[in-house]
């Protein structure tokens, strides 16, 4: 069940109740593609840094270790020792971006595994079956992710097929949830809006899928190379056509600034690899911009990454020490940076929720953006 606790302009402060606990929104889901957060971060760590939702990938887990194996081990929650909500993406995006040579047909997509080249077929039913085996809290519909530069005719045909696939996903999910041995018969289904940068296609598609009464609605196919302004323009156009009384999820986005802007446009679910990927490269987020800990100026810097940060890295270690670990290629260096970055995102979402509740989201956003845009050199 999803309820809206408070709105402030378009920004919404919501709460999604699931069998694995409640999700306070706006929320940033922490990405653990293969059922692990890259950078040697355990689910015990996730509890410490305030993670609400872990996100795993259908395609990757289907290829390795195999969703049947995960099912035999009791589902993803048991497998990775995480009792809070998990969202699994449908595999659509990976099939279209990672997998080799593919053939799209009405029934689904034939492609080759990026691990061993093995032939795989995935359509709406297969994606739902895999996600049901994984037993995630929220399953994503299987969609086509056309290139953002696809021409309008291609986009129209692709989106029409995505709608047909969505209906098949919904039917299959209902069937799976009614079977006696299904691990999570309460599994939720989110649909995905597509249409590239064509506002009219996006809006028509949003209107069609809004009628299906799904558990949540995502905007997909953004942050794939278009400008930030274009992304905001599409959100301004399409979000008003998605059901307000359901979660609104912007897939794969983004920088702290992107999140702040999207919340202001009515989005309340996010995920992105930036905090983990950047952390692994020694790039850490602060309220005064991003720092590159490889930089020589941190060699003798005994301060934490950010003063007053309550994350495990900042509580115990200095910039100088973490810089040394990174340079020595010690795994702990990466791990501390990833922990700090995920904490930074999770904590920012907490601030966002507080600001919406207090009715001063626009002021909060402006202040946060101004702070982060300051030059790193001006760090105290
Ligand atoms: Zn920190």
Boltz pocket constraint, residues with backbone or C-beta under 6 A from the ligand:
constraints:
  - pocket:
      binder: B
      contacts: [[A, 305], [A, 306], [A, 309], [A, 310], [A, 311], [A, 312], [A, 313], [A, 314], [A, 315], [A, 340], [A, 343]]
      max_distance: 6.0
